[in-house]
């Protein structure tokens, strides 16, 4: 099954209600030691050591010729097919960077 990449723009969200604002204000006032984080697993040293900070990447419009079946496969997942293609290309690029030159 193909995962979905979902992007939401701030301006597409419904406006906060007064009740939302009050709840957020109360949460912001909570001391850190009173916040229940029991449902968030702790990071292991290995996970932390392998973490990658992504600052975002600028996009550039290009024209690429793809095999029909490749394009059909990505489009089958619905909206966001270009984002999925980009994610596959990025994973390949990063894997190649980690491979020592022979």
N, C-alpha and C positions, 0 to 999 in steps of 0.2 A: 504494500500500500504506500502511496506517495504522500509524504508529509506536506503540509501547507505552510507557506510563509505568509504571515498576515501583517500588514502595515496599516496603522491607524494614524491619521493626522489629528492633531489637537483640535483643529477647527471643525472636525467632523464629529466630535464628541458632544453629547448634550450638555447644556450649561449646568453648573452645579446649583442645586437647590439650597435654600437657607439651612435645611437640616443637614445636607452634605457638608456645608461649610462649618457648621457647629461640630459635627463629628470629627472632621479633620483638625479643627482647632483643639479639641479635647485630646486627640491622638498626639498632636505635636507637643502638648504639654506633659505627656507621660514621661517619667524618667526612664532611661534605658533599662534599668534593672527590673522594671515592672512590665516590660514588653515580653509577651510569651513567644519564644522562638523555638518551642519544643517540636514544632512540625517542620523545622528547617534543619536538615542534616549538617553536621559540622564538616568542613573541608578537611581532607587529609593533607599531610605535608606534600605528598606526591601530586594531588590535584592542584594544590596551590602553586607548586613549582612549575606545573605544566600549563597554568592559566595563561591566556593570551588577551591582551588589551587591544580591542579594536576601536580605532578612532574614526572609523568610517572611511570610505573610499569615494573619490569623485567618480562620477559616471561620464562616459563618453559615448555618444551615439556612433554606431558602426553598422556596416552592412556585412552580414556573414551568410555564406551559402551552406545550408545544412541538408543532409539527406532527408528525404520526405518522411521516412519512418522515424528518424530521430526527432524531428520537429513534432510529428504526430504524437510520439510518446510523451513529450513534455507538455504539449497542449492538452493532452488527455486529462492532466491534473487540474485544468481550469485556469482561472486568473492567476497571474504570478509566474507563468511559465518562463518568462525571460529571467526573472529572479532566480528560479531553480536552475536554469542553464548557467547563469553566472556563478551560482554556488558550486556547481559541479566543476566548472573551469577553475574557480579559485582553489578548490580542494586539490585538483590536479597540479596546479601551479605550486601550491605549498608543499605537496608531496615531492615534486621535482626539486625544490629548493633543499629539501632534507636529504636527498639522494646524493652521495658523494660522486664526483665525476670519475669515470673509469679511464 
